[in-house]
Amino acid sequence: MDIQLIKSCEAKAQEWLASDVYDAQTKAEVKALLESDDKTPLIDAFYQSLEFGTGGLRGIMGVGTNRMNKYIVGMATQGFANYINKAFPEGGKSVVVGHDCRNNGRMFAESVAAIFSANGIKAYLFESLRPTPEISFAIRQLGAVAGVNVTASHNPKEYNGYKAYWSDGAQVIAPHDTGIIDEVNKVKIEDVKFEGNPDLIQIIGGEMDYDYMTAVKEAMVDQDVILRQKDLNIVYSAMHGTGRVIVPLCLRSWGFQNINVVPEQMVVDGNFPTVVSPNPENAEAMTLGMNLGTKLNADLVVATDPDADRLAIVCRDSKGEWVIINGNQTCMMFSYYIIKNKIALGQLKPTDFMVKTIVTTEVIAEIAKRNNVELRDCYTGFKWIAREIAISEGEQKYIGGGEESFGFLPYDKVRDKDAPASICLICEIAAWAKDQGKTLYDLLMQIYQEYGFSYEHTINVVKPGKSGADEIKQMMVDFRGANAPREIAGSKVVLTKDYQALTATDGEGNVEKLDMPTTSNVMQWFCEDGTKISVRPSGTEPKIKFYCEIKGQMNSADDYAACLEAAKQKVEGIKASLGL
């Protein structure tokens, strides 16, 4: 073990013991780390400072500079407050503060509100846990200049996090992201104003819930179909988190009357006792919901992650077995329904537009193209979808958008992923399908037949350590130069997009500029047979990710299995072509 590293971590730990800022319990825990024969926990806690990135903070809870605790949260909030006071020097400004179900969430949120108030900024603090999209909504509703949500989304129970929002209700982007980071990095623990001003802290709750629920109804496309299928058999799981109250209430306000909840997962618990990880993408996390769905003969099972920004959908396949609809299929189904039914009801306007991220399925682009609806591509992350809404406000109407990681936003009153609104809309879609004697799975097969089959698969190549980081860097250099693929799995590359250079190069070598708000270390290759490969190094983990999309043709639902098998075989060809 590195002796110098141990000494450096011990010195940092001693600074915590010597300071008057840290409380007795914190010092006792630090002392225990110092006295332990096993130095690994000490190193993990102090070898670096938990970095405040463009989205905020996320890390394992505990004492130390590399952990989520009230002191690290305090320094982040002090820096955020300093930036807000510089950006808005006038008085009377406010922020919104919320949290989810995670351990220490309430304590962190109260600390955040206290520090803002101590810096002369009014803090609207939610009375208890609330969904991420409601925090975004409240910022806009209250005219706040910023907001903070204490959440680690779908991470394991050991984690907590801190999401920073700006006045538009979206997570911060340039120039505010780097400006906030600069201010946070200047803060020392002695600078943090922990003693709040109670006069500048206002507790909010029920009235905002009502306003948010009212706004969610704007995502509804056709209430008549809901009224006809009001007994649609729905099973819902809150995954121990923030959707437990608001989602059933929203469903009832839309007109659904047969809502069944998974009781074990409606209990607020930051230890997530019924799942290995509270991630609705994982089939394991949906087991209790599917079991209840089987018992009740439900039409569909839906769930939200702990902060209720992402959703999961489980429906019955052609054999009556439960199948999880993946993130691309979810986004595709929403886009199809919104466009098709707004056209049928005469609601679609020429100025309406939708948004997807660059790694999300191109079937959505085909749906939009054939129905003459503008579709915009943006970078991964809902802050970029929010940006597209913002730059068109007052001129064009956003009617929906999403990404492959189980996130969708079906209206413009919120500027982040919105699971409560999306769950209501997917239940409307299920009602519409049932009206025609179909299931959601039947609808998915119909979309594939009409617009082409698509299979999406992500390849994660892990390269640990500094040598791994160097190797990933070189891979991207080579993909832009010596190893630029001319064909992938037997199909010619006809278009290459480089988001670092912001160029699009066709198969003949003709180059056009890409219209994007900033650069990003992402490459994309589009092949003659419709295959799309997107590659990007992870910003948080020692790996490089390859997003594969493979096309096929379905003449009937019976072709689905064969298309799926052929696509999976194609993935092996892609790996071979790219040397993976």
C-alpha positions in Angstrom: 0.0 0.0 0.0 1.3 3.5 -0.9 2.8 5.0 2.3 2.7 8.5 1.0 -1.0 8.2 0.2 -1.7 6.9 3.6 0.2 9.8 5.2 -1.6 12.3 3.0 -5.0 10.9 4.0 -4.0 10.8 7.7 -3.0 14.5 7.5 -6.4 15.4 6.0 -8.2 13.4 8.7 -6.2 15.2 11.4 -7.3 18.5 10.0 -10.9 17.4 10.6 -10.1 16.4 14.1 -8.4 19.8 14.8 -11.2 22.0 13.4 -14.0 23.4 15.5 -16.4 23.1 12.6 -17.0 19.4 12.7 -19.3 17.9 15.3 -18.4 15.2 17.9 -20.0 12.3 16.1 -18.1 13.2 12.8 -14.8 13.4 14.8 -15.4 10.1 16.5 -15.9 8.4 13.1 -12.8 10.0 11.7 -10.8 8.9 14.7 -12.0 5.4 14.2 -10.8 5.5 10.6 -7.4 6.7 11.8 -7.0 4.0 14.5 -8.1 1.1 12.3 -5.4 -1.3 11.1 -7.1 -1.5 7.7 -6.3 1.8 6.0 -8.4 1.2 2.9 -11.6 2.9 4.4 -9.4 5.9 5.4 -8.0 6.2 2.0 -11.4 5.8 0.3 -12.8 8.6 2.5 -9.9 11.1 2.1 -7.8 10.4 -0.9 -9.6 13.1 -3.0 -12.4 15.6 -2.7 -15.8 14.7 -3.9 -16.0 16.7 -7.1 -18.8 19.1 -7.8 -19.5 18.5 -11.5 -21.9 20.1 -14.0 -24.8 18.2 -12.5 -23.8 18.6 -8.8 -22.6 15.9 -6.4 -23.1 12.2 -6.1 -21.2 9.8 -3.8 -21.2 7.3 -1.0 -22.4 8.7 2.4 -19.9 8.9 5.3 -17.2 11.1 6.8 -14.3 12.5 4.7 -13.6 14.7 1.8 -14.6 12.0 -0.7 -18.0 11.3 0.8 -21.5 12.8 0.9 -21.9 14.4 4.3 -23.3 17.7 5.6 -19.9 19.4 5.4 -19.2 18.6 1.8 -22.9 19.4 1.0 -22.4 22.6 3.0 -19.4 23.7 0.9 -21.2 23.0 -2.3 -24.2 25.0 -1.2 -22.1 27.9 0.0 -20.4 28.1 -3.4 -23.8 27.8 -5.2 -25.2 30.6 -2.9 -22.1 32.8 -3.7 -22.7 32.3 -7.5 -26.4 33.1 -7.1 -25.7 36.3 -5.2 -23.3 37.4 -7.9 -25.7 36.5 -10.7 -28.7 38.2 -9.0 -27.2 41.0 -6.9 -30.7 42.4 -6.1 -32.6 41.2 -3.1 -35.8 39.2 -2.9 -34.5 36.1 -4.7 -35.5 32.5 -3.7 -34.6 28.9 -4.3 -36.5 25.6 -4.0 -35.0 22.7 -2.0 -36.3 19.1 -2.1 -35.1 15.6 -1.3 -36.1 12.0 -2.0 -36.3 8.9 0.3 -32.6 8.3 0.8 -31.0 8.1 4.2 -29.8 11.5 5.4 -31.9 13.2 2.7 -34.0 15.3 5.1 -30.9 16.3 7.1 -29.0 17.3 3.9 -32.0 19.3 2.5 -32.5 21.2 5.8 -28.8 22.0 5.8 -29.0 23.3 2.2 -32.0 25.5 3.1 -30.3 26.9 6.2 -27.2 27.8 4.2 -29.1 29.6 1.5 -31.1 31.5 4.1 -27.9 32.5 5.9 -26.7 34.0 2.6 -29.9 36.1 2.3 -31.6 33.8 -0.2 -35.2 32.7 0.6 -35.5 28.9 0.6 -38.8 27.1 -0.2 -38.2 23.8 1.5 -40.6 20.9 0.8 -42.2 19.5 3.9 -41.1 15.9 3.0 -39.9 13.8 0.1 -41.1 14.8 -3.4 -40.4 13.7 -7.0 -37.6 15.4 -8.9 -40.0 16.7 -11.6 -42.1 18.4 -8.9 -38.9 20.3 -7.7 -38.4 21.4 -11.3 -42.0 22.5 -11.6 -41.9 24.4 -8.3 -38.9 26.4 -9.4 -40.8 27.7 -12.3 -44.1 28.1 -10.4 -42.6 30.1 -7.6 -40.3 32.2 -9.8 -37.2 31.0 -8.0 -33.8 31.7 -9.4 -32.4 28.2 -8.7 -33.0 24.9 -6.8 -31.4 21.9 -5.2 -32.7 18.3 -5.1 -31.0 15.9 -2.7 -31.1 12.6 -4.6 -28.9 9.9 -6.0 -31.6 8.7 -8.4 -31.4 4.9 -8.9 -28.0 4.4 -7.3 -27.6 1.8 -4.5 -28.6 2.6 -0.9 -25.0 3.7 0.1 -25.3 6.8 -2.2 -26.8 10.2 -2.0 -26.5 13.2 -4.3 -27.1 16.9 -5.0 -28.7 18.1 -8.2 -28.3 21.8 -9.0 -31.1 23.5 -11.0 -31.4 27.0 -12.6 -34.3 29.4 -12.9 -35.8 27.6 -15.9 -36.3 24.5 -13.8 -33.6 22.6 -15.7 -30.2 21.3 -14.4 -27.6 23.9 -15.0 -25.7 24.3 -18.3 -23.2 26.8 -19.6 -22.3 29.4 -18.5 -23.8 28.7 -15.1 -22.4 25.2 -14.7 -18.7 26.2 -14.8 -19.4 29.4 -12.9 -20.9 27.5 -10.0 -18.1 24.9 -10.1 -15.5 27.8 -9.9 -17.3 29.3 -6.8 -17.6 25.9 -5.1 -13.9 25.2 -5.6 -13.0 28.5 -3.8 -15.0 27.6 -0.6 -13.2 26.5 2.5 -15.1 24.8 5.3 -14.7 27.9 7.6 -16.6 30.0 4.9 -19.8 28.0 5.2 -22.7 29.7 6.9 -24.4 26.8 8.6 -26.6 28.9 10.9 -29.8 29.5 9.0 -32.2 32.4 9.1 -35.6 30.9 10.0 -37.4 34.0 8.6 -36.1 33.1 5.1 -37.2 29.4 5.1 -40.7 28.6 4.0 -42.1 25.1 4.2 -44.2 24.1 1.1 -46.2 21.0 0.3 -49.8 20.4 -0.4 -50.6 23.4 -2.5 -47.6 22.7 -4.8 -48.7 19.1 -5.1 -52.1 20.3 -6.3 -50.6 22.7 -8.8 -48.2 20.0 -10.1 -51.0 17.5 -10.5 -53.0 20.0 -12.4 -50.1 20.7 -14.7 -49.6 16.9 -15.2 -53.0 16.7 -16.8 -51.7 18.9 -19.7 -49.9 15.8 -20.9 -53.2 14.0 -21.5 -54.0 13.6 -25.2 -57.5 11.9 -25.2 -59.6 11.8 -22.0 -62.4 10.0 -23.8 -60.4 6.8 -24.3 -59.6 6.9 -20.5 -63.2 7.2 -19.6 -64.0 4.2 -21.8 -61.3 2.2 -20.2 -61.4 3.6 -16.7 -61.1 0.1 -15.2 -57.8 -0.6 -16.9 -56.0 -2.9 -14.4 -52.9 -1.1 -13.3 -50.2 -2.2 -10.8 -47.8 0.4 -9.5 -44.6 0.3 -7.5 -42.9 3.4 -5.9 -39.7 1.5 -5.3 -39.7 2.9 -1.7 -39.5 6.4 -3.1 -41.2 9.7 -3.9 -43.9 8.5 -6.3 -45.9 6.7 -3.6 -48.5 9.4 -3.0 -48.4 11.6 -6.2 -48.5 8.8 -8.9 -51.8 7.1 -7.7 -53.3 10.6 -7.2 -52.3 11.7 -10.7 -53.7 8.5 -12.2 -57.0 9.0 -10.4 -57.2 12.6 -11.5 -56.9 11.4 -15.1 -59.9 9.1 -14.6 -58.3 5.7 -13.9 -60.1 3.8 -11.1 -58.4 0.4 -10.9 -55.0 1.2 -9.4 -53.3 -1.4 -7.3 -50.0 -0.7 -5.5 -47.2 -3.0 -4.4 -47.6 -2.6 -0.6 -44.0 -3.6 0.3 -42.6 -1.1 -2.0 -44.8 1.8 -1.0 -43.0 2.0 2.4 -40.5 4.9 2.4 -37.1 3.4 3.1 -33.7 4.5 2.0 -32.3 1.0 2.6 -34.5 -0.3 -0.3 -35.2 -3.7 1.5 -37.1 -5.4 -1.2 -34.6 -4.9 -4.1 -30.9 -5.4 -4.7 -30.8 -2.0 -6.4 -33.7 0.5 -6.7 -33.3 0.7 -10.5 -36.6 0.0 -12.4 -34.5 -1.0 -15.5 -33.5 -4.2 -13.7 -35.9 -7.1 -14.0 -35.2 -8.1 -10.4 -36.5 -4.8 -9.1 -39.8 -5.4 -10.9 -40.4 -8.9 -9.5 -42.9 -8.0 -6.7 -44.8 -5.9 -9.2 -45.0 -8.7 -11.7 -46.1 -11.2 -9.1 -48.9 -8.9 -8.0 -49.8 -8.3 -11.6 -50.1 -12.0 -12.2 -52.2 -12.4 -9.1 -54.6 -9.6 -10.1 -54.5 -10.3 -13.9 -53.3 -6.8 -14.5 -53.0 -5.1 -17.9 -49.7 -3.6 -17.1 -47.2 -3.0 -14.3 -45.5 0.4 -13.9 -42.8 1.7 -11.5 -40.8 4.8 -10.7 -37.3 5.0 -9.4 -36.7 6.5 -5.9 -36.8 10.2 -7.1 -39.6 9.4 -9.6 -38.0 10.9 -12.7 -37.6 7.6 -14.5 -40.2 4.9 -15.1 -40.4 1.3 -16.0 -43.2 -0.4 -17.9 -44.0 -4.2 -17.9 -46.7 -5.6 -20.2 -47.7 -9.0 -21.4 -46.3 -10.4 -24.6 -48.1 -12.5 -27.2 -47.8 -15.6 -24.9 -49.2 -13.7 -21.9 -45.7 -13.5 -20.2 -44.5 -10.4 -18.5 -41.9 -8.4 -20.5 -40.1 -5.2 -19.6 -40.4 -2.5 -22.3 -36.9 -1.1 -22.7 -36.0 2.6 -22.7 -35.8 3.0 -26.5 -39.1 1.2 -26.9 -40.7 3.4 -24.2 -39.6 6.6 -25.9 -40.7 5.2 -29.3 -44.2 4.3 -28.0 -44.7 7.7 -26.4 -43.6 9.5 -29.6 -45.8 7.3 -31.8 -48.9 7.8 -29.7 -48.5 11.6 -29.2 -48.0 12.2 -32.9 -50.6 9.8 -34.2 -53.4 10.8 -31.8 -52.8 14.5 -31.9 -53.2 14.2 -35.7 -56.4 12.1 -35.3 -57.9 14.6 -32.9 -56.8 17.6 -34.9 -54.5 18.8 -32.1 -51.2 18.7 -34.0 -49.9 22.1 -35.2 -47.1 22.9 -37.7 -45.1 24.5 -35.0 -45.1 21.5 -32.7 -41.8 19.7 -32.2 -40.3 16.7 -30.3 -36.8 16.0 -29.1 -34.6 12.9 -28.6 -31.0 12.4 -27.6 -28.5 11.4 -30.3 -28.1 7.8 -28.9 -31.8 7.1 -28.8 -33.5 5.0 -31.5 -33.8 6.4 -35.0 -37.2 4.8 -35.4 -38.5 7.9 -33.6 -36.9 10.0 -36.4 -38.8 7.9 -39.0 -42.1 8.3 -37.1 -41.6 12.1 -37.0 -40.5 12.3 -40.6 -43.4 10.4 -42.1 -45.9 12.5 -40.1 -44.2 15.8 -40.9 -43.3 16.6 -37.3 -40.0 18.4 -36.5 -37.7 16.2 -34.4 -34.5 17.6 -32.8 -31.5 15.6 -31.7 -29.6 16.7 -28.6 -26.9 15.4 -26.3 -27.6 12.8 -23.6 -29.2 14.3 -20.5 -32.5 16.1 -20.0 -30.8 19.5 -19.5 -30.2 19.5 -23.3 -33.9 18.6 -24.0 -34.8 21.5 -21.6 -32.5 23.8 -23.6 -34.5 22.9 -26.8 -37.7 23.8 -25.1 -36.3 27.1 -23.8 -34.8 28.3 -27.1 -38.2 27.9 -28.8 -40.5 29.2 -26.1 -43.2 31.5 -27.4 -42.5 30.4 -31.0 -42.9 26.7 -31.1 -44.6 24.1 -28.9 -42.8 21.2 -27.3 -45.0 18.1 -27.3 -42.6 15.4 -26.0 -39.1 14.1 -25.8 -37.0 11.5 -24.1 -33.9 9.3 -24.0 -33.0 5.7 -24.0 -32.4 5.5 -20.3 -36.1 5.2 -19.3 -36.8 8.9 -19.2 -39.5 10.9 -20.9 -41.1 14.3 -20.6 -44.5 14.6 -22.3 -45.3 18.3 -21.7 -43.5 21.6 -21.1 -44.4 22.5 -17.6 -41.4 20.6 -16.2 -37.8 20.7 -17.4 -36.6 17.3 -16.3 -37.6 13.6 -16.8 -41.2 13.3 -15.4 -42.3 9.8 -14.4 -45.7 10.7 -12.8 -46.8 12.4 -16.1 -45.2 9.7 -18.2 -46.9 6.9 -16.2 -50.3 8.6 -16.6 -49.7 8.9 -20.4 -48.5 5.2 -20.8 -51.7 4.1 -19.0 -53.7 6.3 -21.5 -51.8 4.5 -24.3 -52.6 1.1 -22.8 -56.2 2.2 -22.6 -56.2 3.3 -26.2 -54.6 -0.1 -27.2 -57.2 -2.0 -25.1 -60.0 0.0 -26.8 -58.8 -1.7 -30.0 -58.5 -5.1 -28.4 -54.7 -4.8 -28.2 -52.0 -4.8 -25.5 -49.0 -2.5 -25.3 -47.0 -5.3 -26.7 -49.3 -5.6 -29.7 -48.9 -1.8 -30.2 -45.1 -2.2 -30.1 -45.2 -4.9 -32.8 -47.5 -2.6 -34.8 -44.9 0.2 -34.6 -42.1 -2.1 -35.7 -44.2 -3.3 -38.7 -45.1 0.2 -39.7 -41.7 1.9 -39.2 -39.2 -0.9 -39.2 -37.7 -3.1 -36.6 -34.9 -1.8 -34.4 -32.7 -3.5 -31.7 -30.6 -1.5 -29.4 -27.6 -2.9 -27.5 -25.0 -1.2 -25.4 -21.4 -2.6 -25.2 -19.4 -1.5 -22.1 -15.7 -1.9 -22.4 -14.1 -1.5 -19.0 -10.5 -0.2 -18.8 -9.5 0.4 -15.1 -6.7 2.6 -13.8 -4.6 5.3 -15.4 -3.4 2.9 -18.1 -7.0 2.2 -18.9 -7.9 5.9 -19.1 -4.9 6.4 -21.5 -6.1 3.4 -23.6 -9.6 4.8 -23.9 -8.2 8.2 -24.9 -6.1 6.5 -27.6 -9.1 4.5 -28.9 -11.0 7.7 -29.5 -8.0 9.2 -31.3 -7.7 6.1 -33.5 -11.4 6.1 -34.3 -11.0 9.7 -35.6 -7.9 8.7 -37.6 -6.1 5.5 -38.3 -8.9 3.2 -37.2 -11.8 5.1 -38.6 -14.1 2.3 -39.8 -15.1 2.2 -43.4 -17.5 -0.7 -42.9 -19.1 -2.3 -39.8 -20.3 -5.9 -39.8 -20.3 -6.0 -43.6 -22.1 -2.7 -44.2 -20.5 0.4 -45.6 -20.2 3.5 -43.3 -22.1 6.2 -45.2 -22.0 9.0 -42.6 -19.7 9.8 -39.7 -20.6 12.4 -37.1 -17.8 13.7 -34.8 -19.3 15.8 -32.0 -15.8 16.9 -30.8 -15.1 18.5 -34.2 -18.8 19.2 -34.8 -18.6 17.7 -38.3 -20.7 15.3 -40.4 -18.8 13.5 -43.2 -20.6 11.4 -45.8 -19.2 8.4 -47.6 -17.8 10.6 -50.4 -15.9 12.7 -48.0 -18.2 15.7 -48.1 -18.2 17.6 -44.8 -20.9 19.6 -43.1 -21.0 21.4 -39.7 -23.1 20.0 -36.9 -25.4 22.5 -35.2 -24.9 21.7 -31.5 -24.6 24.0 -28.5 -21.1 22.7 -27.5 -18.7 20.0 -28.3 -18.7 16.5 -26.8 -16.3 13.5 -27.1 -18.8 11.3 -29.1 -18.5 9.6 -32.4 -21.3 8.1 -34.5 -21.2 5.9 -37.6 -24.3 5.4 -39.8 -24.2 2.4 -42.1 -25.8 1.6 -45.5 -28.0 -1.1 -43.8 -29.4 1.3 -41.2 -27.0 0.3 -38.4 -26.0 3.2 -36.1 -23.1 3.0 -33.7 -22.4 5.7 -31.1 -19.3 5.7 -29.0 -18.3 7.8 -26.0 -16.0 7.4 -23.0 -17.9 7.5 -19.7 -17.5 10.7 -17.7 -17.8 8.9 -14.3 -16.5 5.4 -14.8 -13.4 3.7 -16.3 -15.1 2.5 -19.4 -16.0 3.4 -23.0 -19.6 2.8 -24.2 -20.7 1.7 -27.6 -24.5 2.2 -28.3 -25.5 -0.1 -31.2 -28.8 0.2 -33.2 -29.5 -2.5 -35.7 -32.4 -2.4 -38.2 -34.6 -5.1 -39.6 -37.9 -5.6 -41.4 -41.1 -7.0 -39.8 -44.1 -8.0 -42.0 -45.9 -9.4 -39.0 -45.5 -9.9 -35.3 -44.4 -13.5 -36.0 -41.2 -12.0 -37.5 -40.1 -10.4 -34.2 -38.2 -13.4 -32.8 -36.2 -13.9 -36.0 -35.4 -10.2 -36.3 -34.2 -10.2 -32.7 -32.0 -13.2 -33.2 -30.5 -11.7 -36.4 -29.8 -8.4 -34.6 -28.1 -10.2 -31.7 -25.8 -12.0 -34.2 -25.1 -8.7 -35.8 -23.8 -7.3 -32.5 -21.0 -10.0 -32.6 -20.1 -8.7 -36.1 -20.0 -5.2 -34.8 -17.7 -6.2 -32.0 -15.3 -7.9 -34.5 -15.3 -4.9 -36.8 -14.4 -2.5 -34.0 -11.9 -4.8 -32.4 -13.9 -5.1 -29.2 
